[in-house]
């Protein structure tokens, strides 16, 4: 009798799982059809509330590449709202961040993920990106660099007057930068914002300078194991809390 009850229970569970999978598959099909027709808003509505990996991966692709920034951010918001018990959702969010189609979108998203419990996957792709970037100097740093070059060339120009044209060009560049510092500062501010948000996620503060891409790569080389371990601890704690809640509900 006990075996018969167990078999009946397992059959019911299996049937429910098959039905759920079938419904999710249908929602993905409808999402893809609508998206191909140029109806991204309607497509997102079809898949809203999904929690299985394949559906979340579709949402992540939309968050990464959808041209409409508002819809892309809405897709990211859907991902961030999904309960994450083991870090798998954070891994999909990391895919969305890594695939984000512009520097500006990566910066914007970095400010939305800083509170996630699971950190390793996101930090891995963020650090890889920043470490591979050319450091965007500020206008003050650019002017300092140009002045140093003028100081280097000035003594040489006494023997080689043709360098005077180069010095004049550098002077003009300095004046142009003073008049329009945002040609440098706009991206530099975004860079500082990105680094600050990575620091929030990591629970640390970074000092930014010209060597920062190498600095953060070296930091990650030392620290990544700690973040991986912390994610394991977080997953274990969540599982324990879920098990206790389940027992308490009986």
Short mmCIF file of the C-alpha atoms (twelve columns), coordinates in Angstrom:
data_MODEL
# 
_entry.id   MODEL 
# 
loop_
_atom_site.group_PDB 
_atom_site.id 
_atom_site.type_symbol 
_atom_site.label_atom_id 
_atom_site.label_alt_id 
_atom_site.label_comp_id 
_atom_site.label_asym_id 
_atom_site.label_seq_id 
_atom_site.Cartn_x 
_atom_site.Cartn_y 
_atom_site.Cartn_z 
_atom_site.pdbx_PDB_model_num 
ATOM 1   C CA . UNK A 1   0.000  0.000  0.000   1 
ATOM 2   C CA . UNK A 2   2.833  2.377  0.953   1 
ATOM 3   C CA . UNK A 3   4.622  1.649  -2.341  1 
ATOM 4   C CA . UNK A 4   1.427  2.262  -4.284  1 
ATOM 5   C CA . UNK A 5   0.995  5.666  -2.595  1 
ATOM 6   C CA . UNK A 6   4.619  6.574  -3.330  1 
ATOM 7   C CA . UNK A 7   4.248  5.580  -6.978  1 
ATOM 8   C CA . UNK A 8   1.046  7.626  -7.235  1 
ATOM 9   C CA . UNK A 9   2.781  10.651 -5.679  1 
ATOM 10  C CA . UNK A 10  5.801  10.385 -7.985  1 
ATOM 11  C CA . UNK A 11  3.539  10.003 -11.003 1 
ATOM 12  C CA . UNK A 12  1.687  13.167 -10.042 1 
ATOM 13  C CA . UNK A 13  4.933  15.083 -9.556  1 
ATOM 14  C CA . UNK A 14  6.303  13.865 -12.884 1 
ATOM 15  C CA . UNK A 15  3.103  14.814 -14.694 1 
ATOM 16  C CA . UNK A 16  3.207  18.292 -13.165 1 
ATOM 17  C CA . UNK A 17  6.846  18.702 -14.201 1 
ATOM 18  C CA . UNK A 18  6.085  17.642 -17.766 1 
ATOM 19  C CA . UNK A 19  3.143  20.063 -17.918 1 
ATOM 20  C CA . UNK A 20  5.293  22.912 -16.574 1 
ATOM 21  C CA . UNK A 21  8.035  22.176 -19.104 1 
ATOM 22  C CA . UNK A 22  5.495  22.083 -21.916 1 
ATOM 23  C CA . UNK A 23  4.001  25.418 -20.870 1 
ATOM 24  C CA . UNK A 24  7.437  27.028 -20.615 1 
ATOM 25  C CA . UNK A 25  8.381  25.697 -24.033 1 
ATOM 26  C CA . UNK A 26  5.194  27.178 -25.508 1 
ATOM 27  C CA . UNK A 27  5.928  30.549 -23.895 1 
ATOM 28  C CA . UNK A 28  9.420  30.551 -25.367 1 
ATOM 29  C CA . UNK A 29  8.031  29.738 -28.798 1 
ATOM 30  C CA . UNK A 30  5.577  32.636 -28.562 1 
ATOM 31  C CA . UNK A 31  8.339  34.928 -27.291 1 
ATOM 32  C CA . UNK A 32  10.575 34.083 -30.249 1 
ATOM 33  C CA . UNK A 33  7.756  34.556 -32.777 1 
ATOM 34  C CA . UNK A 34  6.793  37.961 -31.395 1 
ATOM 35  C CA . UNK A 35  10.393 39.107 -31.154 1 
ATOM 36  C CA . UNK A 36  11.055 38.143 -34.765 1 
ATOM 37  C CA . UNK A 37  7.991  40.178 -35.776 1 
ATOM 38  C CA . UNK A 38  9.474  43.272 -34.107 1 
ATOM 39  C CA . UNK A 39  7.215  43.170 -31.075 1 
ATOM 40  C CA . UNK A 40  9.711  43.045 -28.189 1 
ATOM 41  C CA . UNK A 41  7.338  44.467 -25.576 1 
ATOM 42  C CA . UNK A 42  4.702  41.849 -26.298 1 
ATOM 43  C CA . UNK A 43  7.384  39.160 -26.435 1 
ATOM 44  C CA . UNK A 44  8.625  40.079 -22.976 1 
ATOM 45  C CA . UNK A 45  5.086  39.940 -21.593 1 
ATOM 46  C CA . UNK A 46  4.772  36.374 -22.858 1 
ATOM 47  C CA . UNK A 47  7.800  35.174 -20.933 1 
ATOM 48  C CA . UNK A 48  7.408  37.341 -17.830 1 
ATOM 49  C CA . UNK A 49  7.351  35.242 -14.659 1 
ATOM 50  C CA . UNK A 50  9.311  32.342 -16.150 1 
ATOM 51  C CA . UNK A 51  11.913 30.786 -13.896 1 
ATOM 52  C CA . UNK A 52  13.439 27.881 -15.859 1 
ATOM 53  C CA . UNK A 53  16.957 28.287 -17.234 1 
ATOM 54  C CA . UNK A 54  16.109 28.326 -20.942 1 
ATOM 55  C CA . UNK A 55  13.515 31.051 -20.490 1 
ATOM 56  C CA . UNK A 56  15.789 33.108 -18.247 1 
ATOM 57  C CA . UNK A 57  18.530 32.840 -20.860 1 
ATOM 58  C CA . UNK A 58  16.171 34.349 -23.450 1 
ATOM 59  C CA . UNK A 59  15.401 37.198 -21.067 1 
ATOM 60  C CA . UNK A 60  19.133 37.709 -20.515 1 
ATOM 61  C CA . UNK A 61  19.724 37.990 -24.264 1 
ATOM 62  C CA . UNK A 62  17.021 40.636 -24.435 1 
ATOM 63  C CA . UNK A 63  18.567 42.533 -21.509 1 
ATOM 64  C CA . UNK A 64  21.908 42.437 -23.301 1 
ATOM 65  C CA . UNK A 65  20.958 43.296 -26.850 1 
ATOM 66  C CA . UNK A 66  17.497 44.856 -27.090 1 
ATOM 67  C CA . UNK A 67  17.914 48.296 -28.754 1 
ATOM 68  C CA . UNK A 68  15.124 49.803 -26.648 1 
ATOM 69  C CA . UNK A 69  16.971 50.666 -23.425 1 
ATOM 70  C CA . UNK A 70  13.775 50.754 -21.362 1 
ATOM 71  C CA . UNK A 71  12.732 47.262 -22.402 1 
ATOM 72  C CA . UNK A 72  16.276 45.987 -21.938 1 
ATOM 73  C CA . UNK A 73  16.315 47.301 -18.355 1 
ATOM 74  C CA . UNK A 74  12.872 45.785 -17.764 1 
ATOM 75  C CA . UNK A 75  14.253 42.422 -18.891 1 
ATOM 76  C CA . UNK A 76  17.178 42.777 -16.492 1 
ATOM 77  C CA . UNK A 77  14.727 43.649 -13.717 1 
ATOM 78  C CA . UNK A 78  12.843 40.413 -14.380 1 
ATOM 79  C CA . UNK A 79  16.070 38.447 -13.971 1 
ATOM 80  C CA . UNK A 80  16.980 40.235 -10.764 1 
ATOM 81  C CA . UNK A 81  13.542 39.466 -9.308  1 
ATOM 82  C CA . UNK A 82  13.937 35.694 -9.719  1 
ATOM 83  C CA . UNK A 83  14.779 33.929 -6.424  1 
ATOM 84  C CA . UNK A 84  18.310 32.559 -6.573  1 
ATOM 85  C CA . UNK A 85  19.069 29.638 -4.298  1 
ATOM 86  C CA . UNK A 86  22.387 28.453 -5.680  1 
ATOM 87  C CA . UNK A 87  23.896 31.218 -7.827  1 
ATOM 88  C CA . UNK A 88  22.534 29.916 -11.134 1 
ATOM 89  C CA . UNK A 89  20.409 33.023 -11.701 1 
ATOM 90  C CA . UNK A 90  23.399 35.236 -10.906 1 
ATOM 91  C CA . UNK A 91  25.279 33.331 -13.605 1 
ATOM 92  C CA . UNK A 92  22.580 34.217 -16.134 1 
ATOM 93  C CA . UNK A 93  22.635 37.857 -15.000 1 
ATOM 94  C CA . UNK A 94  26.390 37.771 -15.602 1 
ATOM 95  C CA . UNK A 95  25.719 36.591 -19.157 1 
ATOM 96  C CA . UNK A 96  23.399 39.573 -19.660 1 
ATOM 97  C CA . UNK A 97  26.031 41.973 -18.331 1 
ATOM 98  C CA . UNK A 98  28.797 40.448 -20.405 1 
ATOM 99  C CA . UNK A 99  26.663 40.598 -23.549 1 
ATOM 100 C CA . UNK A 100 25.478 44.177 -22.991 1 
ATOM 101 C CA . UNK A 101 26.008 45.953 -26.289 1 
ATOM 102 C CA . UNK A 102 27.521 49.216 -25.065 1 
ATOM 103 C CA . UNK A 103 29.821 50.575 -22.402 1 
ATOM 104 C CA . UNK A 104 26.998 52.821 -21.168 1 
ATOM 105 C CA . UNK A 105 24.675 49.837 -20.720 1 
ATOM 106 C CA . UNK A 106 27.324 47.930 -18.791 1 
ATOM 107 C CA . UNK A 107 27.774 50.931 -16.493 1 
ATOM 108 C CA . UNK A 108 24.022 51.285 -15.958 1 
ATOM 109 C CA . UNK A 109 23.600 47.572 -15.219 1 
ATOM 110 C CA . UNK A 110 26.561 47.546 -12.841 1 
ATOM 111 C CA . UNK A 111 24.586 49.853 -10.566 1 
ATOM 112 C CA . UNK A 112 21.624 47.469 -10.484 1 
ATOM 113 C CA . UNK A 113 23.451 44.254 -9.546  1 
ATOM 114 C CA . UNK A 114 25.573 45.444 -6.636  1 
ATOM 115 C CA . UNK A 115 23.243 43.914 -4.037  1 
ATOM 116 C CA . UNK A 116 23.196 40.341 -5.364  1 
ATOM 117 C CA . UNK A 117 23.951 37.631 -2.836  1 
ATOM 118 C CA . UNK A 118 25.982 35.549 -5.282  1 
ATOM 119 C CA . UNK A 119 28.942 37.537 -6.528  1 
ATOM 120 C CA . UNK A 120 31.506 35.336 -8.238  1 
ATOM 121 C CA . UNK A 121 29.990 35.044 -11.733 1 
ATOM 122 C CA . UNK A 122 29.401 38.772 -12.082 1 
ATOM 123 C CA . UNK A 123 32.728 39.813 -10.646 1 
ATOM 124 C CA . UNK A 124 34.498 37.430 -13.008 1 
ATOM 125 C CA . UNK A 125 33.037 39.015 -16.160 1 
ATOM 126 C CA . UNK A 126 33.262 42.571 -14.814 1 
ATOM 127 C CA . UNK A 127 36.920 42.273 -13.852 1 
ATOM 128 C CA . UNK A 128 37.751 40.618 -17.169 1 
ATOM 129 C CA . UNK A 129 36.124 43.531 -19.004 1 
ATOM 130 C CA . UNK A 130 37.819 46.301 -17.004 1 
ATOM 131 C CA . UNK A 131 41.195 44.567 -17.089 1 
ATOM 132 C CA . UNK A 132 41.016 44.442 -20.896 1 
ATOM 133 C CA . UNK A 133 39.970 48.095 -21.256 1 
ATOM 134 C CA . UNK A 134 42.237 50.958 -22.160 1 
ATOM 135 C CA . UNK A 135 42.247 53.262 -19.155 1 
ATOM 136 C CA . UNK A 136 40.183 56.373 -20.080 1 
ATOM 137 C CA . UNK A 137 42.230 59.282 -18.773 1 
ATOM 138 C CA . UNK A 138 40.606 62.423 -17.374 1 
ATOM 139 C CA . UNK A 139 41.106 65.838 -18.964 1 
ATOM 140 C CA . UNK A 140 43.570 66.747 -16.191 1 
ATOM 141 C CA . UNK A 141 45.561 63.584 -16.862 1 
ATOM 142 C CA . UNK A 142 45.491 64.252 -20.607 1 
ATOM 143 C CA . UNK A 143 46.775 67.810 -20.131 1 
ATOM 144 C CA . UNK A 144 49.498 66.546 -17.821 1 
ATOM 145 C CA . UNK A 145 50.533 63.947 -20.417 1 
ATOM 146 C CA . UNK A 146 50.636 66.566 -23.187 1 
ATOM 147 C CA . UNK A 147 52.684 68.961 -21.077 1 
ATOM 148 C CA . UNK A 148 55.206 66.251 -20.271 1 
ATOM 149 C CA . UNK A 149 55.588 65.574 -23.969 1 
ATOM 150 C CA . UNK A 150 56.157 69.280 -24.647 1 
ATOM 151 C CA . UNK A 151 58.791 69.367 -21.904 1 
ATOM 152 C CA . UNK A 152 60.504 66.390 -23.511 1 
ATOM 153 C CA . UNK A 153 60.482 67.931 -26.989 1 
ATOM 154 C CA . UNK A 154 61.445 71.507 -26.080 1 
ATOM 155 C CA . UNK A 155 65.199 70.870 -25.590 1 
ATOM 156 C CA . UNK A 156 65.304 68.755 -28.743 1 
ATOM 157 C CA . UNK A 157 63.669 71.539 -30.779 1 
ATOM 158 C CA . UNK A 158 66.731 73.726 -30.278 1 
ATOM 159 C CA . UNK A 159 68.642 71.323 -32.517 1 
ATOM 160 C CA . UNK A 160 65.692 70.260 -34.660 1 
ATOM 161 C CA . UNK A 161 63.333 73.190 -35.457 1 
ATOM 162 C CA . UNK A 162 60.956 70.834 -37.251 1 
ATOM 163 C CA . UNK A 163 59.757 69.745 -33.801 1 
ATOM 164 C CA . UNK A 164 58.302 73.220 -33.202 1 
ATOM 165 C CA . UNK A 165 55.290 72.263 -35.279 1 
ATOM 166 C CA . UNK A 166 54.704 69.212 -33.083 1 
ATOM 167 C CA . UNK A 167 54.990 71.349 -29.944 1 
ATOM 168 C CA . UNK A 168 52.493 73.831 -31.354 1 
ATOM 169 C CA . UNK A 169 50.106 70.989 -32.118 1 
ATOM 170 C CA . UNK A 170 50.391 69.735 -28.545 1 
ATOM 171 C CA . UNK A 171 49.734 73.263 -27.232 1 
ATOM 172 C CA . UNK A 172 46.619 73.421 -29.365 1 
ATOM 173 C CA . UNK A 173 45.500 70.073 -28.011 1 
ATOM 174 C CA . UNK A 174 45.897 71.366 -24.456 1 
ATOM 175 C CA . UNK A 175 43.793 74.442 -25.219 1 
ATOM 176 C CA . UNK A 176 41.127 72.359 -26.929 1 
ATOM 177 C CA . UNK A 177 40.969 70.049 -23.898 1 
ATOM 178 C CA . UNK A 178 40.626 72.994 -21.528 1 
ATOM 179 C CA . UNK A 179 37.719 74.341 -23.594 1 
ATOM 180 C CA . UNK A 180 36.015 70.961 -23.861 1 
ATOM 181 C CA . UNK A 181 37.149 68.743 -20.968 1 
ATOM 182 C CA . UNK A 182 34.211 66.383 -21.441 1 
ATOM 183 C CA . UNK A 183 35.889 64.924 -24.506 1 
ATOM 184 C CA . UNK A 184 37.882 63.028 -21.852 1 
ATOM 185 C CA . UNK A 185 35.922 63.472 -18.632 1 
ATOM 186 C CA . UNK A 186 32.580 62.049 -19.803 1 
ATOM 187 C CA . UNK A 187 33.970 58.543 -20.317 1 
ATOM 188 C CA . UNK A 188 36.286 58.863 -17.328 1 
ATOM 189 C CA . UNK A 189 33.309 59.596 -15.036 1 
ATOM 190 C CA . UNK A 190 31.479 56.548 -16.416 1 
ATOM 191 C CA . UNK A 191 34.594 54.481 -15.813 1 
ATOM 192 C CA . UNK A 192 34.768 55.694 -12.215 1 
ATOM 193 C CA . UNK A 193 31.078 54.832 -11.801 1 
ATOM 194 C CA . UNK A 194 31.628 51.342 -13.171 1 
ATOM 195 C CA . UNK A 195 34.609 50.716 -10.898 1 
ATOM 196 C CA . UNK A 196 32.713 52.062 -7.876  1 
ATOM 197 C CA . UNK A 197 29.813 49.691 -8.596  1 
ATOM 198 C CA . UNK A 198 32.171 46.744 -8.965  1 
ATOM 199 C CA . UNK A 199 33.576 47.745 -5.581  1 
ATOM 200 C CA . UNK A 200 30.065 47.760 -4.073  1 
ATOM 201 C CA . UNK A 201 29.413 44.258 -5.367  1 
ATOM 202 C CA . UNK A 202 32.805 43.080 -4.132  1 
ATOM 203 C CA . UNK A 203 32.487 44.853 -0.786  1 
ATOM 204 C CA . UNK A 204 35.699 46.782 -1.271  1 
ATOM 205 C CA . UNK A 205 36.919 50.168 -2.516  1 
ATOM 206 C CA . UNK A 206 39.348 50.600 -5.391  1 
ATOM 207 C CA . UNK A 207 41.791 53.431 -6.042  1 
ATOM 208 C CA . UNK A 208 41.778 54.335 -9.720  1 
ATOM 209 C CA . UNK A 209 44.878 55.358 -11.649 1 
ATOM 210 C CA . UNK A 210 46.478 54.673 -15.014 1 
ATOM 211 C CA . UNK A 211 47.577 51.230 -13.872 1 
ATOM 212 C CA . UNK A 212 44.118 50.212 -12.692 1 
ATOM 213 C CA . UNK A 213 43.380 47.601 -15.413 1 
ATOM 214 C CA . UNK A 214 46.467 45.663 -14.295 1 
ATOM 215 C CA . UNK A 215 45.718 46.374 -10.636 1 
ATOM 216 C CA . UNK A 216 42.212 44.914 -10.731 1 
ATOM 217 C CA . UNK A 217 43.398 41.871 -12.706 1 
ATOM 218 C CA . UNK A 218 46.041 41.193 -10.049 1 
ATOM 219 C CA . UNK A 219 43.488 41.732 -7.268  1 
ATOM 220 C CA . UNK A 220 41.115 39.229 -8.839  1 
ATOM 221 C CA . UNK A 221 43.886 36.700 -9.242  1 
ATOM 222 C CA . UNK A 222 44.332 36.717 -5.483  1 
ATOM 223 C CA . UNK A 223 40.710 37.128 -4.377  1 
ATOM 224 C CA . UNK A 224 38.580 35.114 -6.791  1 
ATOM 225 C CA . UNK A 225 38.828 31.915 -4.761  1 
ATOM 226 C CA . UNK A 226 37.431 33.722 -1.729  1 
ATOM 227 C CA . UNK A 227 34.367 34.910 -3.665  1 
ATOM 228 C CA . UNK A 228 33.804 31.445 -5.092  1 
ATOM 229 C CA . UNK A 229 33.954 30.001 -1.581  1 
ATOM 230 C CA . UNK A 230 31.616 32.663 -0.231  1 
ATOM 231 C CA . UNK A 231 29.069 31.766 -2.903  1 
ATOM 232 C CA . UNK A 232 29.243 28.135 -1.775  1 
ATOM 233 C CA . UNK A 233 28.619 29.223 1.822   1 
ATOM 234 C CA . UNK A 234 25.687 31.411 0.730   1 
ATOM 235 C CA . UNK A 235 24.140 28.518 -1.213  1 
ATOM 236 C CA . UNK A 236 24.527 26.204 1.784   1 
ATOM 237 C CA . UNK A 237 22.921 28.770 4.088   1 
ATOM 238 C CA . UNK A 238 19.993 29.250 1.723   1 
ATOM 239 C CA . UNK A 239 19.465 25.502 1.449   1 
ATOM 240 C CA . UNK A 240 19.558 25.118 5.216   1 
ATOM 241 C CA . UNK A 241 17.045 27.942 5.684   1 
ATOM 242 C CA . UNK A 242 14.736 26.417 3.046   1 
ATOM 243 C CA . UNK A 243 14.953 22.973 4.682   1 
ATOM 244 C CA . UNK A 244 14.163 24.436 8.094   1 
ATOM 245 C CA . UNK A 245 11.244 26.418 6.721   1 
ATOM 246 C CA . UNK A 246 9.915  23.274 5.062   1 
ATOM 247 C CA . UNK A 247 10.148 21.334 8.323   1 
ATOM 248 C CA . UNK A 248 8.479  24.128 10.257  1 
ATOM 249 C CA . UNK A 249 5.605  24.143 7.784   1 
ATOM 250 C CA . UNK A 250 4.809  20.463 8.354   1 
# 
